[in-house]
Amino acid sequence: AELYVVIVQGLGGMDEFDSRFTSQREKITTASESMAPGNVITFSGDEATREALLAHFDMLAAGMSDNDRVAIYLIGHGSYDGE
């Protein structure tokens, strides 16, 4: 069974948020690469489009077996932690 990791970094809108989101993406990417070498993809900035994500998920669905898993991380304003 394979583990696939998809990390999507949303737009920060302000430098403070951009740097915070980038830091979170980098930490998740580093941790994920140790668990799923070669199976980690990130989308950020202009490449994090609906079309790009749907195309990637279609590709994953076509290549995954019933035993494979996918972890999806969404980083952005929707993941506000109260601070």
mmCIF file of the N, C-alpha and C atoms, coordinates in Angstrom:
data_MODEL
# 
_entry.id   MODEL 
# 
loop_
_atom_site.group_PDB 
_atom_site.id 
_atom_site.type_symbol 
_atom_site.label_atom_id 
_atom_site.label_alt_id 
_atom_site.label_comp_id 
_atom_site.label_asym_id 
_atom_site.label_entity_id 
_atom_site.label_seq_id 
_atom_site.pdbx_PDB_ins_code 
_atom_site.Cartn_x 
_atom_site.Cartn_y 
_atom_site.Cartn_z 
_atom_site.occupancy 
_atom_site.B_iso_or_equiv 
_atom_site.pdbx_formal_charge 
_atom_site.auth_seq_id 
_atom_site.auth_comp_id 
_atom_site.auth_asym_id 
_atom_site.auth_atom_id 
_atom_site.pdbx_PDB_model_num 
ATOM 1   N N  . ALA A 1 1  ? 0.845  -1.186 0.000   1.00 0.00 ? 1  ALA A N  1 
ATOM 2   C CA . ALA A 1 1  ? 0.000  0.000  0.000   1.00 0.00 ? 1  ALA A CA 1 
ATOM 3   C C  . ALA A 1 1  ? 0.883  1.239  0.000   1.00 0.00 ? 1  ALA A C  1 
ATOM 4   N N  . GLU A 1 2  ? 0.478  2.198  -0.780  1.00 0.00 ? 2  GLU A N  1 
ATOM 5   C CA . GLU A 1 2  ? 1.207  3.459  -0.888  1.00 0.00 ? 2  GLU A CA 1 
ATOM 6   C C  . GLU A 1 2  ? 0.475  4.558  -0.124  1.00 0.00 ? 2  GLU A C  1 
ATOM 7   N N  . LEU A 1 3  ? 1.247  5.539  0.340   1.00 0.00 ? 3  LEU A N  1 
ATOM 8   C CA . LEU A 1 3  ? 0.692  6.754  0.921   1.00 0.00 ? 3  LEU A CA 1 
ATOM 9   C C  . LEU A 1 3  ? 1.031  7.891  -0.020  1.00 0.00 ? 3  LEU A C  1 
ATOM 10  N N  . TYR A 1 4  ? 0.025  8.630  -0.440  1.00 0.00 ? 4  TYR A N  1 
ATOM 11  C CA . TYR A 1 4  ? 0.205  9.817  -1.273  1.00 0.00 ? 4  TYR A CA 1 
ATOM 12  C C  . TYR A 1 4  ? -0.170 11.036 -0.441  1.00 0.00 ? 4  TYR A C  1 
ATOM 13  N N  . VAL A 1 5  ? 0.607  12.097 -0.578  1.00 0.00 ? 5  VAL A N  1 
ATOM 14  C CA . VAL A 1 5  ? 0.377  13.320 0.194   1.00 0.00 ? 5  VAL A CA 1 
ATOM 15  C C  . VAL A 1 5  ? 0.213  14.486 -0.773  1.00 0.00 ? 5  VAL A C  1 
ATOM 16  N N  . VAL A 1 6  ? -0.855 15.243 -0.589  1.00 0.00 ? 6  VAL A N  1 
ATOM 17  C CA . VAL A 1 6  ? -1.122 16.440 -1.378  1.00 0.00 ? 6  VAL A CA 1 
ATOM 18  C C  . VAL A 1 6  ? -1.202 17.614 -0.414  1.00 0.00 ? 6  VAL A C  1 
ATOM 19  N N  . ILE A 1 7  ? -0.365 18.622 -0.658  1.00 0.00 ? 7  ILE A N  1 
ATOM 20  C CA . ILE A 1 7  ? -0.326 19.808 0.210   1.00 0.00 ? 7  ILE A CA 1 
ATOM 21  C C  . ILE A 1 7  ? -0.707 21.011 -0.640  1.00 0.00 ? 7  ILE A C  1 
ATOM 22  N N  . VAL A 1 8  ? -1.730 21.732 -0.209  1.00 0.00 ? 8  VAL A N  1 
ATOM 23  C CA . VAL A 1 8  ? -2.219 22.895 -0.952  1.00 0.00 ? 8  VAL A CA 1 
ATOM 24  C C  . VAL A 1 8  ? -2.074 24.125 -0.063  1.00 0.00 ? 8  VAL A C  1 
ATOM 25  N N  . GLN A 1 9  ? -1.282 25.077 -0.518  1.00 0.00 ? 9  GLN A N  1 
ATOM 26  C CA . GLN A 1 9  ? -1.091 26.331 0.216   1.00 0.00 ? 9  GLN A CA 1 
ATOM 27  C C  . GLN A 1 9  ? -1.889 27.426 -0.472  1.00 0.00 ? 9  GLN A C  1 
ATOM 28  N N  . GLY A 1 10 ? -2.849 27.981 0.248   1.00 0.00 ? 10 GLY A N  1 
ATOM 29  C CA . GLY A 1 10 ? -3.659 29.069 -0.284  1.00 0.00 ? 10 GLY A CA 1 
ATOM 30  C C  . GLY A 1 10 ? -2.909 30.389 -0.266  1.00 0.00 ? 10 GLY A C  1 
ATOM 31  N N  . LEU A 1 11 ? -3.507 31.369 -0.881  1.00 0.00 ? 11 LEU A N  1 
ATOM 32  C CA . LEU A 1 11 ? -2.923 32.711 -0.935  1.00 0.00 ? 11 LEU A CA 1 
ATOM 33  C C  . LEU A 1 11 ? -3.053 33.387 0.420   1.00 0.00 ? 11 LEU A C  1 
ATOM 34  N N  . GLY A 1 12 ? -1.982 34.028 0.850   1.00 0.00 ? 12 GLY A N  1 
ATOM 35  C CA . GLY A 1 12 ? -1.984 34.696 2.142   1.00 0.00 ? 12 GLY A CA 1 
ATOM 36  C C  . GLY A 1 12 ? -2.649 36.051 2.114   1.00 0.00 ? 12 GLY A C  1 
ATOM 37  N N  . GLY A 1 13 ? -2.460 36.763 1.003   1.00 0.00 ? 13 GLY A N  1 
ATOM 38  C CA . GLY A 1 13 ? -3.042 38.098 0.892   1.00 0.00 ? 13 GLY A CA 1 
ATOM 39  C C  . GLY A 1 13 ? -2.201 39.182 1.544   1.00 0.00 ? 13 GLY A C  1 
ATOM 40  N N  . MET A 1 14 ? -1.455 38.832 2.573   1.00 0.00 ? 14 MET A N  1 
ATOM 41  C CA . MET A 1 14 ? -0.570 39.769 3.267   1.00 0.00 ? 14 MET A CA 1 
ATOM 42  C C  . MET A 1 14 ? 0.735  39.028 3.549   1.00 0.00 ? 14 MET A C  1 
ATOM 43  N N  . ASP A 1 15 ? 1.838  39.774 3.640   1.00 0.00 ? 15 ASP A N  1 
ATOM 44  C CA . ASP A 1 15 ? 3.141  39.157 3.869   1.00 0.00 ? 15 ASP A CA 1 
ATOM 45  C C  . ASP A 1 15 ? 3.158  38.270 5.114   1.00 0.00 ? 15 ASP A C  1 
ATOM 46  N N  . GLU A 1 16 ? 2.507  38.727 6.178   1.00 0.00 ? 16 GLU A N  1 
ATOM 47  C CA . GLU A 1 16 ? 2.481  37.957 7.426   1.00 0.00 ? 16 GLU A CA 1 
ATOM 48  C C  . GLU A 1 16 ? 1.868  36.570 7.201   1.00 0.00 ? 16 GLU A C  1 
ATOM 49  N N  . PHE A 1 17 ? 0.759  36.527 6.480   1.00 0.00 ? 17 PHE A N  1 
ATOM 50  C CA . PHE A 1 17 ? 0.092  35.254 6.226   1.00 0.00 ? 17 PHE A CA 1 
ATOM 51  C C  . PHE A 1 17 ? 0.864  34.418 5.217   1.00 0.00 ? 17 PHE A C  1 
ATOM 52  N N  . ASP A 1 18 ? 1.404  35.074 4.185   1.00 0.00 ? 18 ASP A N  1 
ATOM 53  C CA . ASP A 1 18 ? 2.198  34.333 3.194   1.00 0.00 ? 18 ASP A CA 1 
ATOM 54  C C  . ASP A 1 18 ? 3.350  33.594 3.854   1.00 0.00 ? 18 ASP A C  1 
ATOM 55  N N  . SER A 1 19 ? 4.073  34.277 4.735   1.00 0.00 ? 19 SER A N  1 
ATOM 56  C CA . SER A 1 19 ? 5.226  33.632 5.375   1.00 0.00 ? 19 SER A CA 1 
ATOM 57  C C  . SER A 1 19 ? 4.775  32.535 6.342   1.00 0.00 ? 19 SER A C  1 
ATOM 58  N N  . ARG A 1 20 ? 3.678  32.743 7.033   1.00 0.00 ? 20 ARG A N  1 
ATOM 59  C CA . ARG A 1 20 ? 3.158  31.729 7.952   1.00 0.00 ? 20 ARG A CA 1 
ATOM 60  C C  . ARG A 1 20 ? 2.708  30.485 7.179   1.00 0.00 ? 20 ARG A C  1 
ATOM 61  N N  . PHE A 1 21 ? 1.986  30.695 6.090   1.00 0.00 ? 21 PHE A N  1 
ATOM 62  C CA . PHE A 1 21 ? 1.511  29.570 5.280   1.00 0.00 ? 21 PHE A CA 1 
ATOM 63  C C  . PHE A 1 21 ? 2.681  28.817 4.648   1.00 0.00 ? 21 PHE A C  1 
ATOM 64  N N  . THR A 1 22 ? 3.675  29.557 4.168   1.00 0.00 ? 22 THR A N  1 
ATOM 65  C CA . THR A 1 22 ? 4.851  28.923 3.561   1.00 0.00 ? 22 THR A CA 1 
ATOM 66  C C  . THR A 1 22 ? 5.597  28.093 4.594   1.00 0.00 ? 22 THR A C  1 
ATOM 67  N N  . SER A 1 23 ? 5.748  28.597 5.791   1.00 0.00 ? 23 SER A N  1 
ATOM 68  C CA . SER A 1 23 ? 6.414  27.855 6.861   1.00 0.00 ? 23 SER A CA 1 
ATOM 69  C C  . SER A 1 23 ? 5.667  26.560 7.172   1.00 0.00 ? 23 SER A C  1 
ATOM 70  N N  . GLN A 1 24 ? 4.345  26.641 7.254   1.00 0.00 ? 24 GLN A N  1 
ATOM 71  C CA . GLN A 1 24 ? 3.549  25.445 7.519   1.00 0.00 ? 24 GLN A CA 1 
ATOM 72  C C  . GLN A 1 24 ? 3.705  24.430 6.388   1.00 0.00 ? 24 GLN A C  1 
ATOM 73  N N  . ARG A 1 25 ? 3.665  24.910 5.138   1.00 0.00 ? 25 ARG A N  1 
ATOM 74  C CA . ARG A 1 25 ? 3.819  24.012 3.993   1.00 0.00 ? 25 ARG A CA 1 
ATOM 75  C C  . ARG A 1 25 ? 5.172  23.320 4.019   1.00 0.00 ? 25 ARG A C  1 
ATOM 76  N N  . GLU A 1 26 ? 6.218  24.068 4.311   1.00 0.00 ? 26 GLU A N  1 
ATOM 77  C CA . GLU A 1 26 ? 7.569  23.496 4.342   1.00 0.00 ? 26 GLU A CA 1 
ATOM 78  C C  . GLU A 1 26 ? 7.698  22.427 5.434   1.00 0.00 ? 26 GLU A C  1 
ATOM 79  N N  . LYS A 1 27 ? 7.121  22.675 6.599   1.00 0.00 ? 27 LYS A N  1 
ATOM 80  C CA . LYS A 1 27 ? 7.183  21.697 7.689   1.00 0.00 ? 27 LYS A CA 1 
ATOM 81  C C  . LYS A 1 27 ? 6.418  20.428 7.343   1.00 0.00 ? 27 LYS A C  1 
ATOM 82  N N  . ILE A 1 28 ? 5.242  20.579 6.772   1.00 0.00 ? 28 ILE A N  1 
ATOM 83  C CA . ILE A 1 28 ? 4.451  19.412 6.397   1.00 0.00 ? 28 ILE A CA 1 
ATOM 84  C C  . ILE A 1 28 ? 5.145  18.637 5.283   1.00 0.00 ? 28 ILE A C  1 
ATOM 85  N N  . THR A 1 29 ? 5.729  19.347 4.320   1.00 0.00 ? 29 THR A N  1 
ATOM 86  C CA . THR A 1 29 ? 6.440  18.696 3.221   1.00 0.00 ? 29 THR A CA 1 
ATOM 87  C C  . THR A 1 29 ? 7.609  17.882 3.751   1.00 0.00 ? 29 THR A C  1 
ATOM 88  N N  . THR A 1 30 ? 8.403  18.457 4.627   1.00 0.00 ? 30 THR A N  1 
ATOM 89  C CA . THR A 1 30 ? 9.558  17.762 5.192   1.00 0.00 ? 30 THR A CA 1 
ATOM 90  C C  . THR A 1 30 ? 9.127  16.506 5.945   1.00 0.00 ? 30 THR A C  1 
ATOM 91  N N  . ALA A 1 31 ? 8.113  16.622 6.772   1.00 0.00 ? 31 ALA A N  1 
ATOM 92  C CA . ALA A 1 31 ? 7.630  15.465 7.533   1.00 0.00 ? 31 ALA A CA 1 
ATOM 93  C C  . ALA A 1 31 ? 7.047  14.401 6.608   1.00 0.00 ? 31 ALA A C  1 
ATOM 94  N N  . SER A 1 32 ? 6.330  14.822 5.588   1.00 0.00 ? 32 SER A N  1 
ATOM 95  C CA . SER A 1 32 ? 5.677  13.876 4.679   1.00 0.00 ? 32 SER A CA 1 
ATOM 96  C C  . SER A 1 32 ? 6.676  13.127 3.815   1.00 0.00 ? 32 SER A C  1 
ATOM 97  N N  . GLU A 1 33 ? 7.734  13.799 3.399   1.00 0.00 ? 33 GLU A N  1 
ATOM 98  C CA . GLU A 1 33 ? 8.720  13.152 2.536   1.00 0.00 ? 33 GLU A CA 1 
ATOM 99  C C  . GLU A 1 33 ? 9.416  11.994 3.244   1.00 0.00 ? 33 GLU A C  1 
ATOM 100 N N  . SER A 1 34 ? 9.491  12.036 4.569   1.00 0.00 ? 34 SER A N  1 
ATOM 101 C CA . SER A 1 34 ? 10.101 10.924 5.286   1.00 0.00 ? 34 SER A CA 1 
ATOM 102 C C  . SER A 1 34 ? 9.163  9.716  5.335   1.00 0.00 ? 34 SER A C  1 
ATOM 103 N N  . MET A 1 35 ? 7.849  9.943  5.235   1.00 0.00 ? 35 MET A N  1 
ATOM 104 C CA . MET A 1 35 ? 6.876  8.850  5.290   1.00 0.00 ? 35 MET A CA 1 
ATOM 105 C C  . MET A 1 35 ? 6.482  8.350  3.904   1.00 0.00 ? 35 MET A C  1 
ATOM 106 N N  . ALA A 1 36 ? 6.511  9.239  2.905   1.00 0.00 ? 36 ALA A N  1 
ATOM 107 C CA . ALA A 1 36 ? 6.028  8.890  1.567   1.00 0.00 ? 36 ALA A CA 1 
ATOM 108 C C  . ALA A 1 36 ? 6.988  9.418  0.503   1.00 0.00 ? 36 ALA A C  1 
ATOM 109 N N  . PRO A 1 37 ? 8.239  8.928  0.506   1.00 0.00 ? 37 PRO A N  1 
ATOM 110 C CA . PRO A 1 37 ? 9.216  9.453  -0.451  1.00 0.00 ? 37 PRO A CA 1 
ATOM 111 C C  . PRO A 1 37 ? 8.734  9.299  -1.895  1.00 0.00 ? 37 PRO A C  1 
ATOM 112 N N  . GLY A 1 38 ? 8.782  10.382 -2.630  1.00 0.00 ? 38 GLY A N  1 
ATOM 113 C CA . GLY A 1 38 ? 8.371  10.367 -4.028  1.00 0.00 ? 38 GLY A CA 1 
ATOM 114 C C  . GLY A 1 38 ? 6.886  10.512 -4.257  1.00 0.00 ? 38 GLY A C  1 
ATOM 115 N N  . ASN A 1 39 ? 6.094  10.478 -3.207  1.00 0.00 ? 39 ASN A N  1 
ATOM 116 C CA . ASN A 1 39 ? 4.637  10.552 -3.344  1.00 0.00 ? 39 ASN A CA 1 
ATOM 117 C C  . ASN A 1 39 ? 4.056  11.830 -2.754  1.00 0.00 ? 39 ASN A C  1 
ATOM 118 N N  . VAL A 1 40 ? 4.875  12.872 -2.636  1.00 0.00 ? 40 VAL A N  1 
ATOM 119 C CA . VAL A 1 40 ? 4.422  14.134 -2.052  1.00 0.00 ? 40 VAL A CA 1 
ATOM 120 C C  . VAL A 1 40 ? 4.379  15.190 -3.140  1.00 0.00 ? 40 VAL A C  1 
ATOM 121 N N  . ILE A 1 41 ? 3.239  15.850 -3.280  1.00 0.00 ? 41 ILE A N  1 
ATOM 122 C CA . ILE A 1 41 ? 3.118  16.944 -4.243  1.00 0.00 ? 41 ILE A CA 1 
ATOM 123 C C  . ILE A 1 41 ? 2.554  18.157 -3.525  1.00 0.00 ? 41 ILE A C  1 
ATOM 124 N N  . THR A 1 42 ? 3.085  19.319 -3.873  1.00 0.00 ? 42 THR A N  1 
ATOM 125 C CA . THR A 1 42 ? 2.585  20.551 -3.275  1.00 0.00 ? 42 THR A CA 1 
ATOM 126 C C  . THR A 1 42 ? 2.048  21.462 -4.373  1.00 0.00 ? 42 THR A C  1 
ATOM 127 N N  . PHE A 1 43 ? 1.035  22.197 -4.016  1.00 0.00 ? 43 PHE A N  1 
ATOM 128 C CA . PHE A 1 43 ? 0.465  23.229 -4.877  1.00 0.00 ? 43 PHE A CA 1 
ATOM 129 C C  . PHE A 1 43 ? 0.459  24.518 -4.071  1.00 0.00 ? 43 PHE A C  1 
ATOM 130 N N  . SER A 1 44 ? 0.995  25.573 -4.653  1.00 0.00 ? 44 SER A N  1 
ATOM 131 C CA . SER A 1 44 ? 0.979  26.866 -3.969  1.00 0.00 ? 44 SER A CA 1 
ATOM 132 C C  . SER A 1 44 ? 0.995  27.971 -5.013  1.00 0.00 ? 44 SER A C  1 
ATOM 133 N N  . GLY A 1 45 ? 0.591  29.151 -4.572  1.00 0.00 ? 45 GLY A N  1 
ATOM 134 C CA . GLY A 1 45 ? 0.592  30.299 -5.467  1.00 0.00 ? 45 GLY A CA 1 
ATOM 135 C C  . GLY A 1 45 ? -0.271 30.084 -6.697  1.00 0.00 ? 45 GLY A C  1 
ATOM 136 N N  . ASP A 1 46 ? 0.236  30.516 -7.843  1.00 0.00 ? 46 ASP A N  1 
ATOM 137 C CA . ASP A 1 46 ? -0.525 30.435 -9.092  1.00 0.00 ? 46 ASP A CA 1 
ATOM 138 C C  . ASP A 1 46 ? -0.769 29.003 -9.560  1.00 0.00 ? 46 ASP A C  1 
ATOM 139 N N  . GLU A 1 47 ? 0.019  28.046 -9.068  1.00 0.00 ? 47 GLU A N  1 
ATOM 140 C CA . GLU A 1 47 ? -0.170 26.650 -9.489  1.00 0.00 ? 47 GLU A CA 1 
ATOM 141 C C  . GLU A 1 47 ? -1.265 25.945 -8.701  1.00 0.00 ? 47 GLU A C  1 
ATOM 142 N N  . ALA A 1 48 ? -1.776 26.567 -7.656  1.00 0.00 ? 48 ALA A N  1 
ATOM 143 C CA . ALA A 1 48 ? -2.824 25.953 -6.829  1.00 0.00 ? 48 ALA A CA 1 
ATOM 144 C C  . ALA A 1 48 ? -4.202 26.319 -7.375  1.00 0.00 ? 48 ALA A C  1 
ATOM 145 N N  . THR A 1 49 ? -4.448 25.901 -8.615  1.00 0.00 ? 49 THR A N  1 
ATOM 146 C CA . THR A 1 49 ? -5.732 26.199 -9.244  1.00 0.00 ? 49 THR A CA 1 
ATOM 147 C C  . THR A 1 49 ? -6.672 25.009 -9.123  1.00 0.00 ? 49 THR A C  1 
ATOM 148 N N  . ARG A 1 50 ? -7.924 25.289 -9.281  1.00 0.00 ? 50 ARG A N  1 
ATOM 149 C CA . ARG A 1 50 ? -8.937 24.230 -9.254  1.00 0.00 ? 50 ARG A CA 1 
ATOM 150 C C  . ARG A 1 50 ? -8.619 23.183 -10.317 1.00 0.00 ? 50 ARG A C  1 
ATOM 151 N N  . GLU A 1 51 ? -8.291 23.649 -11.514 1.00 0.00 ? 51 GLU A N  1 
ATOM 152 C CA . GLU A 1 51 ? -8.016 22.740 -12.620 1.00 0.00 ? 51 GLU A CA 1 
ATOM 153 C C  . GLU A 1 51 ? -6.813 21.851 -12.332 1.00 0.00 ? 51 GLU A C  1 
ATOM 154 N N  . ALA A 1 52 ? -5.754 22.421 -11.776 1.00 0.00 ? 52 ALA A N  1 
ATOM 155 C CA . ALA A 1 52 ? -4.549 21.639 -11.464 1.00 0.00 ? 52 ALA A CA 1 
ATOM 156 C C  . ALA A 1 52 ? -4.843 20.590 -10.394 1.00 0.00 ? 52 ALA A C  1 
ATOM 157 N N  . LEU A 1 53 ? -5.606 20.980 -9.379  1.00 0.00 ? 53 LEU A N  1 
ATOM 158 C CA . LEU A 1 53 ? -5.949 20.035 -8.311  1.00 0.00 ? 53 LEU A CA 1 
ATOM 159 C C  . LEU A 1 53 ? -6.837 18.911 -8.830  1.00 0.00 ? 53 LEU A C  1 
ATOM 160 N N  . LEU A 1 54 ? -7.854 19.251 -9.614  1.00 0.00 ? 54 LEU A N  1 
ATOM 161 C CA . LEU A 1 54 ? -8.730 18.213 -10.153 1.00 0.00 ? 54 LEU A CA 1 
ATOM 162 C C  . LEU A 1 54 ? -7.961 17.251 -11.055 1.00 0.00 ? 54 LEU A C  1 
ATOM 163 N N  . ALA A 1 55 ? -7.062 17.777 -11.878 1.00 0.00 ? 55 ALA A N  1 
ATOM 164 C CA . ALA A 1 55 ? -6.253 16.919 -12.750 1.00 0.00 ? 55 ALA A CA 1 
ATOM 165 C C  . ALA A 1 55 ? -5.376 15.982 -11.921 1.00 0.00 ? 55 ALA A C  1 
ATOM 166 N N  . HIS A 1 56 ? -4.790 16.510 -10.859 1.00 0.00 ? 56 HIS A N  1 
ATOM 167 C CA . HIS A 1 56 ? -3.942 15.671 -10.005 1.00 0.00 ? 56 HIS A CA 1 
ATOM 168 C C  . HIS A 1 56 ? -4.768 14.591 -9.305  1.00 0.00 ? 56 HIS A C  1 
ATOM 169 N N  . PHE A 1 57 ? -5.936 14.945 -8.792  1.00 0.00 ? 57 PHE A N  1 
ATOM 170 C CA . PHE A 1 57 ? -6.774 13.953 -8.119  1.00 0.00 ? 57 PHE A CA 1 
ATOM 171 C C  . PHE A 1 57 ? -7.285 12.893 -9.103  1.00 0.00 ? 57 PHE A C  1 
ATOM 172 N N  . ASP A 1 58 ? -7.567 13.290 -10.335 1.00 0.00 ? 58 ASP A N  1 
ATOM 173 C CA . ASP A 1 58 ? -7.947 12.307 -11.356 1.00 0.00 ? 58 ASP A CA 1 
ATOM 174 C C  . ASP A 1 58 ? -6.805 11.330 -11.608 1.00 0.00 ? 58 ASP A C  1 
ATOM 175 N N  . MET A 1 59 ? -5.568 11.854 -11.692 1.00 0.00 ? 59 MET A N  1 
ATOM 176 C CA . MET A 1 59 ? -4.403 11.009 -11.906 1.00 0.00 ? 59 MET A CA 1 
ATOM 177 C C  . MET A 1 59 ? -4.208 10.052 -10.726 1.00 0.00 ? 59 MET A C  1 
ATOM 178 N N  . LEU A 1 60 ? -4.349 10.573 -9.509  1.00 0.00 ? 60 LEU A N  1 
ATOM 179 C CA . LEU A 1 60 ? -4.224 9.722  -8.327  1.00 0.00 ? 60 LEU A CA 1 
ATOM 180 C C  . LEU A 1 60 ? -5.280 8.618  -8.339  1.00 0.00 ? 60 LEU A C  1 
ATOM 181 N N  . ALA A 1 61 ? -6.509 8.984  -8.600  1.00 0.00 ? 61 ALA A N  1 
ATOM 182 C CA . ALA A 1 61 ? -7.603 8.013  -8.586  1.00 0.00 ? 61 ALA A CA 1 
ATOM 183 C C  . ALA A 1 61 ? -7.358 6.905  -9.604  1.00 0.00 ? 61 ALA A C  1 
ATOM 184 N N  . ALA A 1 62 ? -6.818 7.252  -10.746 1.00 0.00 ? 62 ALA A N  1 
ATOM 185 C CA . ALA A 1 62 ? -6.569 6.265  -11.793 1.00 0.00 ? 62 ALA A CA 1 
ATOM 186 C C  . ALA A 1 62 ? -5.438 5.312  -11.418 1.00 0.00 ? 62 ALA A C  1 
ATOM 187 N N  . GLY A 1 63 ? -4.500 5.763  -10.598 1.00 0.00 ? 63 GLY A N  1 
ATOM 188 C CA . GLY A 1 63 ? -3.334 4.950  -10.283 1.00 0.00 ? 63 GLY A CA 1 
ATOM 189 C C  . GLY A 1 63 ? -3.336 4.292  -8.920  1.00 0.00 ? 63 GLY A C  1 
ATOM 190 N N  . MET A 1 64 ? -4.296 4.641  -8.088  1.00 0.00 ? 64 MET A N  1 
ATOM 191 C CA . MET A 1 64 ? -4.313 4.100  -6.733  1.00 0.00 ? 64 MET A CA 1 
ATOM 192 C C  . MET A 1 64 ? -5.022 2.757  -6.668  1.00 0.00 ? 64 MET A C  1 
ATOM 193 N N  . SER A 1 65 ? -4.555 1.904  -5.758  1.00 0.00 ? 65 SER A N  1 
ATOM 194 C CA . SER A 1 65 ? -5.240 0.638  -5.494  1.00 0.00 ? 65 SER A CA 1 
ATOM 195 C C  . SER A 1 65 ? -6.171 0.834  -4.296  1.00 0.00 ? 65 SER A C  1 
ATOM 196 N N  . ASP A 1 66 ? -6.958 -0.172 -4.003  1.00 0.00 ? 66 ASP A N  1 
ATOM 197 C CA . ASP A 1 66 ? -7.888 -0.094 -2.873  1.00 0.00 ? 66 ASP A CA 1 
ATOM 198 C C  . ASP A 1 66 ? -7.163 0.045  -1.532  1.00 0.00 ? 66 ASP A C  1 
ATOM 199 N N  . ASN A 1 67 ? -5.918 -0.391 -1.469  1.00 0.00 ? 67 ASN A N  1 
ATOM 200 C CA . ASN A 1 67 ? -5.158 -0.334 -0.220  1.00 0.00 ? 67 ASN A CA 1 
ATOM 201 C C  . ASN A 1 67 ? -4.374 0.960  -0.044  1.00 0.00 ? 67 ASN A C  1 
ATOM 202 N N  . ASP A 1 68 ? -4.254 1.756  -1.099  1.00 0.00 ? 68 ASP A N  1 
ATOM 203 C CA . ASP A 1 68 ? -3.513 3.010  -1.018  1.00 0.00 ? 68 ASP A CA 1 
ATOM 204 C C  . ASP A 1 68 ? -4.307 4.051  -0.240  1.00 0.00 ? 68 ASP A C  1 
ATOM 205 N N  . ARG A 1 69 ? -3.567 5.032  0.296   1.00 0.00 ? 69 ARG A N  1 
ATOM 206 C CA . ARG A 1 69 ? -4.185 6.116  1.059   1.00 0.00 ? 69 ARG A CA 1 
ATOM 207 C C  . ARG A 1 69 ? -3.670 7.446  0.538   1.00 0.00 ? 69 ARG A C  1 
ATOM 208 N N  . VAL A 1 70 ? -4.454 8.493  0.748   1.00 0.00 ? 70 VAL A N  1 
ATOM 209 C CA . VAL A 1 70 ? -4.022 9.846  0.398   1.00 0.00 ? 70 VAL A CA 1 
ATOM 210 C C  . VAL A 1 70 ? -4.310 10.763 1.580   1.00 0.00 ? 70 VAL A C  1 
ATOM 211 N N  . ALA A 1 71 ? -3.333 11.588 1.916   1.00 0.00 ? 71 ALA A N  1 
ATOM 212 C CA . ALA A 1 71 ? -3.504 12.614 2.955   1.00 0.00 ? 71 ALA A CA 1 
ATOM 213 C C  . ALA A 1 71 ? -3.502 13.961 2.246   1.00 0.00 ? 71 ALA A C  1 
ATOM 214 N N  . ILE A 1 72 ? -4.504 14.776 2.532   1.00 0.00 ? 72 ILE A N  1 
ATOM 215 C CA . ILE A 1 72 ? -4.643 16.077 1.892   1.00 0.00 ? 72 ILE A CA 1 
ATOM 216 C C  . ILE A 1 72 ? -4.564 17.150 2.968   1.00 0.00 ? 72 ILE A C  1 
ATOM 217 N N  . TYR A 1 73 ? -3.591 18.057 2.804   1.00 0.00 ? 73 TYR A N  1 
ATOM 218 C CA . TYR A 1 73 ? -3.411 19.169 3.740   1.00 0.00 ? 73 TYR A CA 1 
ATOM 219 C C  . TYR A 1 73 ? -3.797 20.457 3.032   1.00 0.00 ? 73 TYR A C  1 
ATOM 220 N N  . LEU A 1 74 ? -4.710 21.211 3.618   1.00 0.00 ? 74 LEU A N  1 
ATOM 221 C CA . LEU A 1 74 ? -5.132 22.501 3.092   1.00 0.00 ? 74 LEU A CA 1 
ATOM 222 C C  . LEU A 1 74 ? -4.652 23.576 4.052   1.00 0.00 ? 74 LEU A C  1 
ATOM 223 N N  . ILE A 1 75 ? -3.795 24.452 3.560   1.00 0.00 ? 75 ILE A N  1 
ATOM 224 C CA . ILE A 1 75 ? -3.216 25.505 4.397   1.00 0.00 ? 75 ILE A CA 1 
ATOM 225 C C  . ILE A 1 75 ? -3.725 26.849 3.883   1.00 0.00 ? 75 ILE A C  1 
ATOM 226 N N  . GLY A 1 76 ? -4.350 27.602 4.756   1.00 0.00 ? 76 GLY A N  1 
ATOM 227 C CA . GLY A 1 76 ? -4.843 28.899 4.338   1.00 0.00 ? 76 GLY A CA 1 
ATOM 228 C C  . GLY A 1 76 ? -5.731 29.511 5.395   1.00 0.00 ? 76 GLY A C  1 
ATOM 229 N N  . HIS A 1 77 ? -6.477 30.487 4.989   1.00 0.00 ? 77 HIS A N  1 
ATOM 230 C CA . HIS A 1 77 ? -7.320 31.209 5.933   1.00 0.00 ? 77 HIS A CA 1 
ATOM 231 C C  . HIS A 1 77 ? -8.416 30.324 6.512   1.00 0.00 ? 77 HIS A C  1 
ATOM 232 N N  . GLY A 1 78 ? -8.773 29.268 5.819   1.00 0.00 ? 78 GLY A N  1 
ATOM 233 C CA . GLY A 1 78 ? -9.782 28.341 6.313   1.00 0.00 ? 78 GLY A CA 1 
ATOM 234 C C  . GLY A 1 78 ? -9.283 27.462 7.450   1.00 0.00 ? 78 GLY A C  1 
ATOM 235 N N  . SER A 1 79 ? -7.959 27.518 7.740   1.00 0.00 ? 79 SER A N  1 
ATOM 236 C CA . SER A 1 79 ? -7.409 26.710 8.823   1.00 0.00 ? 79 SER A CA 1 
ATOM 237 C C  . SER A 1 79 ? -7.024 27.582 10.021  1.00 0.00 ? 79 SER A C  1 
ATOM 238 N N  . TYR A 1 80 ? -7.777 28.649 10.235  1.00 0.00 ? 80 TYR A N  1 
ATOM 239 C CA . TYR A 1 80 ? -7.559 29.587 11.331  1.00 0.00 ? 80 TYR A CA 1 
ATOM 240 C C  . TYR A 1 80 ? -7.605 28.851 12.670  1.00 0.00 ? 80 TYR A C  1 
ATOM 241 N N  . ASP A 1 81 ? -6.623 29.123 13.524  1.00 0.00 ? 81 ASP A N  1 
ATOM 242 C CA . ASP A 1 81 ? -6.534 28.397 14.794  1.00 0.00 ? 81 ASP A CA 1 
ATOM 243 C C  . ASP A 1 81 ? -6.935 29.236 16.006  1.00 0.00 ? 81 ASP A C  1 
ATOM 244 N N  . GLY A 1 82 ? -7.539 30.397 15.789  1.00 0.00 ? 82 GLY A N  1 
ATOM 245 C CA . GLY A 1 82 ? -8.025 31.193 16.901  1.00 0.00 ? 82 GLY A CA 1 
ATOM 246 C C  . GLY A 1 82 ? -7.051 32.264 17.377  1.00 0.00 ? 82 GLY A C  1 
ATOM 247 N N  . GLU A 1 83 ? -5.859 32.306 16.823  1.00 0.00 ? 83 GLU A N  1 
ATOM 248 C CA . GLU A 1 83 ? -4.874 33.333 17.240  1.00 0.00 ? 83 GLU A CA 1 
ATOM 249 C C  . GLU A 1 83 ? -4.764 34.409 16.194  1.00 0.00 ? 83 GLU A C  1 
# 
